[in-house]
Amino acid sequence: MRISALVFTLAVGLPVFSGALAQTAAEATDEATESSEPSSQAGQPAPGQQMAHWFGKAAEAYREQDIEAWVKATEELHRLRPYNQDFMRHLVEGHARLGNLRQAYDMMLKMQQQGLSENWDEIDAVEPMRGHDLYDHLSGMMSEAGQPFGDVSVWSTLDPEFAMPEAMAVGDDGRFFVGTVRDGLILTSDDGEAWETFASPGDVPQLQAVFDLAVDAERGHLWVATGSVSQFQGKAREDDVRSALLRLDLESGELQAEYPVSSGGGRNLIGSLAVAGDGAVFAADTQSPMVYRLAPGAEDLKPFFGHPNFTSLRGLALNDDDSLLYVADYELGIFVVDASGGKQAWKLAVPETFNAGGIDGLFHWNGHLVAIQNAISPERVVRLELGPDGLGVDGVAPLAAAREEFDTPTFGVMDEGDLYFLAVSHWRHVDAEGDPRAALPEVPIMKIDVDNASVQNVGREMLDELKRRQAEGQQSGEG
């Protein structure tokens, strides 16, 4: 039976940190659907229809080369998805074509401050901006942002025969585990040199595509997030369970317990896990906007926290005392949930100089969050210094970006101060059935010391200089 998504009432009173006020999760996600008017009133789309409405408007305007209407629709899309780099780039192009150089430079400056990379010299639409000092300055800095960066090494390499690796975990004994989507395998290795099959659908029929793994060494458990997707080439389950949380014995790989989420036509898919010190397991549903919780000794997963405006929940991370659960939404950024009850949540406050979109892997380490981002350019790994209350970010430091090994880096695992992560994803290299479009690439597992970074926020002096150059560029453009 499919578990219905519950929406909890969220508290409004919030603490202040570093001079910034955190938003409730409800407020933050409602920013993406500000209008509560039904679609029949004032010509406004209903909240749940806004993305499709404005995307359709933008596509239609672009086909008709109505640039003014295209920009208007894209501004609405940017409001709904503020971290989407495509929308930001389109606004620079659109305003440049309309001769709105001030607005074009404003968005270009914002993208540069967020560390985004673009090759503007290849985009004809920004021709009206060329020839100005501000354009040359920003364009040069954004080109430099796409250069390889980071002290990162290849720890292991997975052979292409292990198609679509997606999950990683590590035990206290140094054993690493990797889960795959296409064949539903769980691999293990002590040293990264040789990988052996720890569990497979042949041994554990409940295994389908593996999306995440988590070790509970104290209790001898390996938790597995598994589910049915078209790319999974194993045998379909006779009971038609579409997604489940499995508990395997950490030594033998034998199934100890199963906690189904949905079956039949259910649109649920557990994609990320986090295990608390008391043994409780949190599981994020990538298809429905819900985080589930399995209490210690419980027989069923229970809805813990959700909001209908979430887009796609990815990484989960608990802070050191398990009081806060960090949840990455692929389009909307990072949210913070009171892990004791799930009835109070906030949008993690981040500097304007940080683009929080496209986060897959999310990890907590020593008062910081470490995030793997693959939906922006450059693809990167960043470290976020949290404020004292854990509800906001005081500093942003890139750890690695634009490395030649990167091809949609996804998930990984923290082992003390080291992050191990999959630098390549096979998703774009296979078709809907999981068959390769061409020869699959090897998948490097990369290692990086997350303590080896310096804060790279754009400083006030640089911002003032950029604004001065911007003003000069506007005056030159107006002249």
N, C-alpha and C positions, 0 to 999 in steps of 0.2 A: 504494500500500500504506500502510495506517495504521501510524504509528510508535507502538510501545507505550510507555506512560509508565514511566519508570524512577524508582526511589526511591533516592537516594544515602544512604549512611551518613554521618551528620553528626558532626563533632567535638564533644566535650563540654567541653573546656577553653576558658574564655572570659575575655576581659579585663574589667576593672571600669572603669566610668566614672561620674563624678559621684555616687559612693556607691551606685549601683544596678547590679545584675548582670543582664546581658543573658541571655535564654534562648536555647537552641538552637531552631531552627525546629521540630524534631521535638517538643521538650518543649512549645513554645507551642501548636502545633496539637493535640497530644495532650491538652491541657487541655480541649479541646472534646469529647473522647471518652475520658474518663478510664477508664471501665470497659473491661477487656479480656475480660469475661465474655461467653460466647455468650448468645444470647437465651433459651436454654432453662434457664440457670442463674440462680437467685435472682431470677427474674422481670425480669432486666435486659435491655434491648435490646443487640444487638451494636453495636460502635462505629459502623459505617456506617449503622445504622438509628436512631440516637438522635434526630436531628432529626425524622424522620417520626413516630417513636413518641410523643415528647412533644408534638408539634404535634397529633397525633390525640387524645391524652389531654386536652389543653387545650380543644380544640374540643368534645369530648364532655362534659366537665365544665361548660363554659359553657352548652351547650344545656340541660343538666339543672339549671343554676343551683346546682351544687355548688361554691361559691366557694372553699372550703378546698382541694378537689382542683384547681380551676383555678389557684389561686396556686401550689400545689406543682408542677404541670406547667410553669407559666410561669417559676418559679425555675430549673427545669432548662433551659428554653429560653434564659434569660438567661445561664446558665453556659456554654452552647454558643455563644451569639452575644452576647457582653457589650456590644457597641456598638449593638445593635438598639434603637432608641428606642421602638418599639411595645411590646416586651417590658418595658422599664423603666416606661413609662406604665401598662401593665396591672398591674404589681406595686404601684404607688402606689394604683391604683383598688381592687385586690383586698384589700390590707391595710387600706385605709380601710373597706371594707365589712365586714371581719371585726373591726374595732375595734382592729387592731394599729397604733395611731398611730405608735409609735416606728419600726417598720419602714417605714411609709408615708413618714414624714418623712426617714428615712435615704436612701431611694431618690430622693425629690424633691430633697433636698440634693445628692445625687450628680449628678443631671441638671442642676441649676442650676450646679454647679461646672464642668461640661463645656460650659457656654455654650448649652445646648439651650433651645428655646423651646416653651412649651405655654400654651394658654389654659385654665387649670384652672377658671375660672368657668363654662365651658360644659360641664363634666363633672360630672354629678349624683352620680357614685359617691364623690366626695371630700367630700361634704357634711359628714361627721363631722369633717373637719379644719378647716372654716371657723369663723371666730370667734376663732382663736388668732393671736397676733402672728407666730409663725413662719410660719404659712400665708400670711398677708398679705404678709410680707416676701419669701418665696421666690416666691410667685405673681407679685408685682409685678416682681421681677427677671427671671423667666422670660418675662413679657410684654414687658419692655423688650428682651430678647435678640432678639425678633422684629422689632425696628425696623430700617429700612434703615440700612446703615452702609458706609463705604468711599469713598475718593477714586478712583473708577473712571469711565472715559469710554467712549463708543461710538466705536470706530475705523472700523468698516465695518458695513454691513448687507447680508445675503444675501437676495435675493428668494426668495419661497416656491417659485418654479419650480425652484430647486435643492433638491429635497426630501431631508430626512434628512442634512444635513451632519454628519460625525462625526470627521473627521481634519484636522489642521493641521500645516504645516511652513513653515520659512522658510529661504531661502538666504543666503549671505554677500553676495549682490548686492541684498538687500532684497526679492526676489520672495517672495510668500506663495503657499502652495498649500493648497487645501481639497479633501477627498475626500468623496463622498456615498455613502450606502448604497443608496438606491432605484434610482438610475440608473447607479451605478458610475463617476461622473465624477470627474475631477481638474481643478479649476479653478485659475487663477493670476491674480494681480494684483500690480502694482507699488506701488499706492497705496491700495488698498481701495475705490477709486471705481468701477472697471470690472473685472468678472471675465470671463475668457475660458476656453474649454475647452482644457486642456493635453493631456489624454488621455481617451479614452472606449473603451467596449467595441467600438465600431465600428472604431476604429483599432488597439486592442490587445485581441483576442478573449479573452485570458486574464484581463482585468479583470472582476471581479464586484463585489459590494458592497465599498466601500473603508472600512476601519476605522482605519487609521493610516498616516501618512506620515513619512518621516525623510530629511533631506538629508545626503548626504556630499559636501560641496562640493569637498573636496580631490581626490576621485576622479571627480567629475562624475556622481554617482549620485543618483537619487531612489528610495528604497525604499518599497514599497507592501505593506501587509498587506491581503489581499483574500480574500473567501470567499463561499460560497453560503448565503443566508438566504432565508426565504420572502418578505421585503419587497423583495428585489431583483427588478426587473421587466425586466431584460435577458434576452437569450437564454441558455439553459442551455448549459453547455459539453458538447461531444460526448464528451470524454474523461472526464467526470464527476468532475473534480477539485473537491473541496469547499472546500479552503483552500490558499493558496499565498503565498509571499513572492516579489514581483516586483522586478526591478531595471530601472529605466527610465533612459534617457539624460537627464540633467538639463537639457540644452538642447533636444533634439528631442522628447522624450517617447516615443521608440521603445523597444520591449522589448529588453533586452540579455540577460536570463537569468530563468529561473523555477525556484523551489524549492518543489515541492509538499509539503504536509504529509499530506493524506489525500484519498481519493477514495471513490466509492461510498457506503456507509453509514457512513463514518467520522464521529465526533462531534468533529471538530477545527475550530477557528476561530481563526486568528491575529488578535488584537485590538490589540496594543500592540508598539511597537518602540523600541529604543535602539541607537545606533551608537557604537562605541568609536573612539578615536583611530587605532587600527591598521586600521580598516575592518571589524572583526568586528561582526556584527549579532546582537542578542538579540531574541527574539520570544516573547511570552507567548500561550499558548493559553487562550482564555476558556472553552472547553468541557471540556477535560481539564486536570488540575492540573499543567501542565508549562511550563517556559521552555526554549525551544530556542536554540541558538547556531549561527550560520554563521561558521566561521572564515575569515579572509582567504584567498581562492583556493580554498576548498572547493567541492565540487559538491553537497553535501547539508546540510540542516539536521540537527543532532544534538541529542538530548535533553541538556539541561544541568543542570537542577534541577527537582525536583518533590516533592510530598508528597500522599498520597491524601486528606488532610483539608482541603486548600485548597477554597474554595467557588467563587470566580470571580475569576481574576486580571485586573487592569485595568492601571493605569499602571506604566511602567518608567522608571527614571532611573539613570544612572551618575554617580558622583562625579567630581571633577576629574581624578584620575589613573587612572580606570577600574579601580580596585581593588575597589570595592564596587558591587553592583547592588541598587537598592531596588525592591521588588516590592509593589504594593498589592493586597491581597485585599479584595474589596468588603465582606465580613462580618467578617473577622478582623483587619484592620489592615495594618500595613506590616512586611515582612520584609526582611532584609539578607542578601545572598548574596555569598560570596567570589567575585568575578568571574574570578579566575584559574583556578578549577577546579570550582566548583559543589559541592564536597563539604563545605563548612562554611557554616552559615547561622545567623542569629539572628532572633528576634523583636525588632523595634525597640522599645526601652523608651521609653515615653511617660509623662508625668505623669498621675496619676489625674484631673486636671482637663481632660484632652483626650480627646474622643470620636473615635476613629480609624476610625469606620465610614463606609461609603458613599463611598469615594474612587474617582473615575474618573481624572482627570488627575493626574499626579505628575511633578514636575520638580526638578532639583537646581540650586542657585544659590549660589555663594559661601559654602559651608559650611552651607547651609540646604536644607530640602525645602519645596517649595510644593505644596499639595494642593488640588484642587477636590472638594468634598464635596456630593453631591446626594441622599443617602438619609437625611439628618437634617434637622431643622428648628431653626434656619434653614439654608437652603442657603448655602454660604459658600466663600470662598477663604481659606486660612490659610497662614502661614509658620512653619516649625518650625526652630528653631536647633539644630543638631546638636552633640553633644559632641566632644571632640578625636579620639576614635577612630571617630566616625561611627555608633556602635551605639546611641545613645540621644539623646533630645531634652532640651535644657536650658531651652528657652523656647518659648512658643507665642504667636503674634501674629495676630489676625484682620486680613485685608486688606480684605475686603468680605463683606457678609452681607445677606440678605433684600432685595436690590435689586429694584425693581419690574420690571426687565428680566429677572430670573432666572426661568427656567422649565426646571428641570433642567439647569443648566450642566454641561458634560461635559469636553471635552478642549480642548487649546490648544497653544501653543508659547512657549518663552522666547526672546527676542531681547535678548541682553545682560541688562539689569536690568528689562526689561519683559515682562510676561506678556500674551499675546493669547489669548483663549479664547472658545469658543462659549457664549453665555449662555442659549441655548434649545436644547432637543432636540425633534425631531419624533416621537420614538418613541411617546409617549402620544397623539399626534394622528393616528396612522394605524392601520389595521387590520393583520391578519396578512399581507396581500398588499401592504402599502405604500400602499394607497389612503387618501386623507384622510377622516377622519370628518366634518370640516367644513373651512372654509377654513384652510389652513396659515398659521401666523404667520411674520412675518419673523424672521430669526435675527441678532441683534446680535452682532458680534464686538467684545468689550470689551477695553480696555487698562488695565493697572494697573502702577504702579511698585512692585515687590516690596520695595524698600528703604524705602518710606514706611510704616512701621508701628512700633508700640511693643509691648513684651512685655505681654501681658494676662493672665498667669497669676493665678489667685486667690491672694492673699497670705496669709501665716500669720495676720495680724491679722484679716482678714475671716473666715477659717475659724474662728478662735476665737470671734468674735462670733456667727457662725451656729450654732456648737455650743452656745453659751450660750443663744441664743434657742430652739434645739431642746430643750434640757433644760427650759427654762421651759414650752415648749409641752407637753412630755410630762407635767410635773407638773400643768399645768392640765387636760390631758385625763384624767389619772388621777383628778383631784379631781372 
